[in-house]
């Protein structure tokens, strides 16, 4: 498996997961102010640095879970960006990988390689 940056993709690292932590924290603070009329004290101690550090720890924990799943299933992980050299060859940094079948899962818009007829 080739990964350009951090395992888990956009959702885990900079999208869904960290966004939900921040969104839920903001909603909690907003809701606490609304609950004043029902007898709740809205003076909440909030430490943004702690929230950020815990959010980042959650992301790292998920990264480690994915790394362990790959490792436990004998999947080799290459950090970098793959570039086709041929139909069955992909270069990652200074290493050329060979495979009978290569699966491309970029999560973005594909580009047709020059050597593929179609």
C-alpha positions as CSV (number, residue, x, y, z in Angstrom):
1,X,0.0,0.0,0.0
2,X,1.3,3.5,-0.9
3,X,0.2,6.4,1.3
4,X,1.2,10.0,0.5
5,X,1.1,11.4,4.0
6,X,-0.8,9.9,6.9
7,X,-2.7,6.6,6.9
8,X,-6.5,7.0,7.1
9,X,-6.9,9.6,4.4
10,X,-8.7,13.0,4.5
11,X,-11.6,11.9,6.7
12,X,-9.4,10.6,9.6
13,X,-6.7,13.2,9.5
14,X,-8.1,16.6,8.5
15,X,-11.8,15.9,7.6
16,X,-14.6,14.1,9.3
17,X,-13.0,13.0,12.6
18,X,-11.3,16.2,13.7
19,X,-14.1,18.3,12.3
20,X,-16.7,16.4,14.4
21,X,-14.6,16.9,17.6
22,X,-14.5,20.6,17.0
23,X,-18.1,20.9,15.9
24,X,-19.4,18.9,18.9
25,X,-17.3,21.0,21.3
26,X,-18.8,24.2,19.8
27,X,-22.3,22.8,20.0
28,X,-21.8,21.8,23.6
29,X,-20.7,25.3,24.6
30,X,-23.5,26.9,22.7
31,X,-26.1,24.5,24.2
32,X,-24.7,25.1,27.7
33,X,-25.5,28.8,27.3
34,X,-29.1,27.9,26.3
35,X,-29.5,25.7,29.3
36,X,-29.1,28.7,31.7
37,X,-32.9,29.2,31.7
38,X,-33.3,25.6,32.9
39,X,-31.1,26.0,35.9
40,X,-27.7,25.1,34.5
41,X,-24.7,27.4,35.2
42,X,-23.1,28.3,31.8
43,X,-19.7,29.2,33.3
44,X,-17.8,26.3,31.7
45,X,-14.1,26.1,32.0
46,X,-12.8,25.6,28.5
47,X,-9.2,25.0,27.4
48,X,-8.8,25.1,23.7
49,X,-5.2,23.7,23.9
50,X,-6.5,20.6,25.7
51,X,-9.3,20.1,23.2
52,X,-6.8,20.4,20.3
53,X,-4.3,18.0,21.9
54,X,-7.0,15.4,22.6
55,X,-8.3,15.7,19.1
56,X,-4.8,15.2,17.7
57,X,-4.3,12.2,20.0
58,X,-7.5,10.7,18.7
59,X,-6.3,11.0,15.1
60,X,-2.9,9.5,16.0
61,X,-4.7,6.6,17.8
62,X,-6.7,5.9,14.6
63,X,-3.5,6.1,12.5
64,X,-1.9,3.5,14.8
65,X,-5.0,1.2,14.6
66,X,-4.8,1.3,10.7
67,X,-1.0,0.8,10.8
68,X,-1.5,-2.2,13.1
69,X,-4.3,-3.7,10.9
70,X,-2.0,-3.5,7.9
71,X,1.0,-4.9,9.7
72,X,-1.0,-7.8,11.2
73,X,-2.3,-8.7,7.7
74,X,1.2,-8.6,6.1
75,X,0.5,-5.5,4.1
76,X,3.6,-3.5,3.3
77,X,3.2,0.3,3.7
78,X,5.2,2.7,1.5
79,X,5.2,6.4,2.3
80,X,5.3,8.6,-0.7
81,X,3.5,9.0,-4.0
82,X,3.3,6.2,-6.6
83,X,4.1,6.7,-10.2
84,X,3.5,4.1,-12.9
85,X,6.5,3.1,-14.8
86,X,4.8,0.4,-16.8
87,X,1.5,-1.6,-16.6
88,X,2.9,-3.8,-13.8
89,X,5.4,-1.4,-12.2
90,X,5.0,1.5,-9.7
91,X,7.8,3.7,-8.4
92,X,7.6,5.0,-4.9
93,X,10.5,7.3,-4.1
94,X,13.6,5.2,-5.1
95,X,11.8,1.8,-5.0
96,X,10.1,0.0,-7.9
97,X,7.2,-2.3,-6.9
98,X,5.9,-5.0,-9.2
99,X,2.5,-6.6,-9.3
100,X,0.3,-8.6,-11.6
101,X,-2.7,-6.5,-10.6
102,X,-2.5,-2.9,-9.2
103,X,-5.5,-1.3,-7.5
104,X,-5.7,2.5,-7.6
105,X,-7.8,4.1,-4.9
106,X,-6.8,7.7,-4.8
107,X,-10.0,9.2,-3.4
108,X,-9.8,11.9,-6.1
109,X,-10.2,12.3,-9.8
110,X,-8.4,9.6,-11.8
111,X,-6.1,10.2,-14.8
112,X,-5.7,7.8,-17.6
113,X,-2.1,6.6,-17.9
114,X,-0.5,7.1,-21.3
115,X,0.3,3.4,-21.8
116,X,-3.3,2.3,-21.3
117,X,-5.3,2.0,-24.5
118,X,-8.9,2.8,-24.2
